[in-house]
């Protein structure tokens, strides 16, 4: 099992030390390294990440503040030169807390924890049903993939429409699209992502999900036909 990870630290020297440890670990795949929390926030919109090695003290936006603005957080291993943040770090459900300078043995122990938690999450999803967590009205909510009907753009937010309710989540469409399992959803319009299992009918202009008609972009029809044939 390999975890996709990123390193976030404003010190190039500290990033390099973590990167070397990652590159020598068989269970880790380095996706990117960032020198600021703001850069990380933008990068996570384009990459699927399982684990972040995160510094705390950074300019403009610190590590905790970065986590506060992420809708769907990967596992976090804090990497810092100070011990006084340890208690707060575990309030953020951190997988581990590494104090600089980091030894190879201590690093490997933290990674083992992350791999084990990832396995547990996969096993849990298989037994309970695939799901995601979203933050709506300041609360974390579990949403089962099979219950999602479509996602609609609302400016700086998206509306998640399920079988039972609708939830408004602070996210871009592009970022939310990366949280969804591949092959099960398709962006059929600049403002709509649809669950392919929920599509009842479609024509050149609309996709029908139950009694609702969702606009279909002209250049997405062929992609929709291919996607429906492959589910």
C-alpha positions as CSV (number, residue, x, y, z in Angstrom):
1,X,0.0,0.0,0.0
2,X,1.3,3.4,-1.0
3,X,0.2,6.8,0.4
4,X,0.3,9.9,-1.8
5,X,1.9,12.6,0.3
6,X,3.0,16.3,0.3
7,X,5.5,18.2,2.4
8,X,4.6,21.7,3.7
9,X,7.4,23.8,5.2
10,X,8.6,27.4,4.6
11,X,12.2,26.2,5.1
12,X,13.8,24.7,2.0
13,X,16.3,22.8,4.2
14,X,13.7,21.3,6.4
15,X,11.6,20.3,3.3
16,X,14.6,18.6,1.8
17,X,15.2,16.5,4.9
18,X,11.6,15.2,4.9
19,X,11.7,14.7,1.1
20,X,14.8,12.4,1.5
21,X,13.0,10.3,4.1
22,X,9.9,10.0,2.0
23,X,11.8,9.0,-1.1
24,X,13.5,6.2,0.8
25,X,10.3,4.9,2.2
26,X,8.5,2.2,0.2
27,X,5.0,3.1,1.4
28,X,5.2,6.8,0.4
29,X,4.8,8.5,-2.9
30,X,5.8,12.2,-2.9
31,X,3.3,14.3,-5.0
32,X,4.5,17.8,-4.2
33,X,6.3,20.0,-1.8
34,X,5.1,23.5,-0.8
35,X,6.7,26.4,1.0
36,X,3.5,28.0,2.3
37,X,0.0,27.0,3.5
38,X,-1.6,29.2,0.8
39,X,0.3,27.3,-1.9
40,X,-0.7,24.0,-0.3
41,X,-4.4,25.0,-0.3
42,X,-4.3,25.6,-4.0
43,X,-2.3,22.5,-4.7
44,X,-4.7,20.2,-2.9
45,X,-7.4,21.2,-5.4
46,X,-5.5,19.5,-8.2
47,X,-3.9,16.5,-6.4
48,X,-5.4,13.5,-4.5
49,X,-3.4,13.4,-1.3
50,X,-3.6,10.8,1.5
51,X,-1.0,12.4,3.9
52,X,0.5,15.8,4.6
53,X,3.8,16.4,6.5
54,X,2.9,19.8,7.9
55,X,5.0,22.5,9.5
56,X,3.0,24.7,12.0
57,X,4.8,28.0,12.1
58,X,4.6,29.6,8.7
59,X,4.0,33.2,7.5
60,X,0.5,34.5,6.6
61,X,-1.3,31.2,7.3
62,X,0.1,28.7,9.8
63,X,-0.5,24.9,9.7
64,X,-3.5,25.0,12.0
65,X,-5.1,27.8,10.0
66,X,-4.6,25.8,6.8
67,X,-6.5,22.8,8.3
68,X,-9.3,25.1,9.4
69,X,-10.0,26.0,5.7
70,X,-9.8,22.5,4.2
71,X,-13.1,20.8,3.7
72,X,-11.8,17.3,3.4
73,X,-8.5,16.7,5.3
74,X,-6.0,14.0,4.5
75,X,-4.1,12.5,7.4
76,X,-1.7,14.9,9.1
77,X,1.7,14.4,10.5
78,X,2.9,17.6,12.1
79,X,6.6,18.4,11.8
80,X,7.8,21.2,14.0
81,X,10.7,22.4,16.1
82,X,8.6,23.2,19.1
83,X,6.8,20.8,21.5
84,X,4.2,23.3,22.9
85,X,1.9,22.7,19.9
86,X,1.5,18.9,20.6
87,X,-1.7,19.1,22.5
88,X,-3.4,21.3,20.0
89,X,-2.1,19.1,17.2
90,X,-4.0,16.1,18.5
91,X,-7.1,18.2,18.8
92,X,-6.8,18.3,15.0
93,X,-6.8,14.5,14.9
94,X,-3.2,14.4,13.9
95,X,-1.8,11.0,13.0
96,X,1.5,11.9,14.7
97,X,3.7,14.8,15.8
98,X,7.3,14.8,14.8
99,X,9.8,17.1,16.6
100,X,12.8,18.4,14.6
101,X,15.4,17.1,14.0
102,X,13.7,13.9,12.9
103,X,15.4,10.5,13.1
104,X,14.7,7.8,10.5
105,X,13.4,5.5,13.1
106,X,10.9,8.0,14.5
107,X,9.8,9.0,10.9
108,X,9.2,5.3,10.0
109,X,7.1,4.9,13.2
110,X,4.9,7.8,12.2
111,X,4.5,6.5,8.7
112,X,3.5,3.0,10.0
113,X,0.7,4.7,12.0
114,X,-0.5,6.5,8.8
115,X,-0.5,3.3,6.7
116,X,-2.4,1.5,9.4
117,X,-5.0,4.2,9.7
118,X,-5.4,4.3,5.9
119,X,-6.0,0.5,5.9
120,X,-8.6,0.8,8.6
121,X,-10.4,3.6,6.7
122,X,-10.5,1.4,3.5
123,X,-11.8,-1.6,5.5
124,X,-14.4,0.6,7.2
125,X,-15.6,2.0,3.8
126,X,-15.9,-1.5,2.4
127,X,-18.1,-2.7,5.3
128,X,-20.2,0.4,5.9
129,X,-20.4,1.8,2.4
130,X,-18.3,4.3,0.6
131,X,-18.7,7.8,1.9
132,X,-17.1,11.2,2.3
133,X,-17.2,13.8,5.1
134,X,-18.2,17.4,4.3
135,X,-18.4,20.5,6.4
136,X,-21.8,22.2,6.3
137,X,-23.2,24.7,8.8
138,X,-20.0,24.3,10.9
139,X,-20.6,20.6,11.3
140,X,-18.9,17.6,9.8
141,X,-21.4,15.4,8.1
142,X,-21.0,11.9,6.6
143,X,-22.5,11.5,3.2
144,X,-22.7,8.1,1.5
145,X,-21.6,8.1,-2.2
146,X,-24.6,6.1,-3.2
147,X,-27.0,8.7,-1.8
148,X,-25.5,11.7,-3.8
149,X,-27.7,12.7,-6.8
150,X,-25.8,15.7,-8.1
151,X,-23.6,18.6,-7.1
152,X,-24.4,22.2,-8.1
153,X,-22.1,25.2,-8.1
154,X,-23.2,28.2,-5.9
155,X,-20.5,30.8,-6.3
156,X,-17.9,30.1,-3.6
157,X,-20.0,27.1,-2.4
158,X,-21.4,23.9,-3.8
159,X,-24.8,22.4,-3.1
160,X,-24.7,18.7,-2.5
161,X,-28.1,17.1,-3.3
162,X,-28.7,13.7,-1.8
163,X,-31.7,11.3,-1.6
164,X,-32.7,12.9,1.8
165,X,-31.5,16.5,1.9
166,X,-29.3,19.2,0.4
167,X,-26.1,20.5,2.0
168,X,-24.2,23.7,1.2
169,X,-20.4,23.2,1.4
170,X,-17.7,25.8,1.1
171,X,-15.7,24.5,-1.9
172,X,-15.1,25.0,-5.6
173,X,-16.5,22.5,-8.1
174,X,-13.0,21.5,-9.1
175,X,-11.9,20.8,-5.5
176,X,-15.1,18.8,-4.7
177,X,-14.7,16.8,-8.0
178,X,-11.4,15.5,-6.7
179,X,-13.1,14.2,-3.5
180,X,-15.4,11.9,-5.5
181,X,-14.5,8.4,-6.6
182,X,-13.4,8.1,-10.2
183,X,-15.8,6.6,-12.7
184,X,-18.9,7.2,-10.6
185,X,-19.5,10.9,-11.2
186,X,-19.2,13.2,-14.3
187,X,-19.1,17.0,-14.6
188,X,-21.8,17.4,-17.3
189,X,-21.9,21.2,-17.2
190,X,-19.8,24.0,-15.7
191,X,-22.2,24.1,-12.8
192,X,-23.2,20.5,-12.4
193,X,-21.6,17.1,-11.5
194,X,-24.0,14.2,-11.7
195,X,-23.9,10.7,-10.1
196,X,-23.9,8.4,-13.1
197,X,-25.9,5.8,-11.2
198,X,-28.8,8.3,-10.8
199,X,-29.2,9.2,-14.5
200,X,-32.6,8.0,-15.7
201,X,-32.7,9.6,-19.2
202,X,-30.8,12.2,-21.2
203,X,-31.0,14.0,-24.5
204,X,-28.8,16.6,-26.2
205,X,-29.7,19.3,-23.8
206,X,-30.6,17.7,-20.4
207,X,-30.0,14.9,-18.0
208,X,-32.9,13.6,-16.0
209,X,-32.4,12.5,-12.4
210,X,-35.8,11.5,-11.2
211,X,-38.1,14.4,-11.9
212,X,-35.3,16.9,-12.2
213,X,-33.7,18.1,-15.4
214,X,-30.1,19.1,-15.3
215,X,-28.5,21.0,-18.2
216,X,-26.0,19.1,-20.3
217,X,-23.2,20.9,-22.1
218,X,-23.1,20.1,-25.8
219,X,-19.4,19.0,-25.6
220,X,-20.2,16.6,-22.7
221,X,-22.7,14.4,-24.4
222,X,-20.2,12.0,-25.9
223,X,-18.3,11.8,-22.6
224,X,-21.6,11.1,-20.8
225,X,-22.4,8.2,-23.2
226,X,-19.0,6.7,-22.7
227,X,-19.1,7.0,-18.9
228,X,-22.6,5.4,-18.7
229,X,-21.4,2.5,-20.8
230,X,-18.5,1.9,-18.4
231,X,-20.2,1.9,-15.1
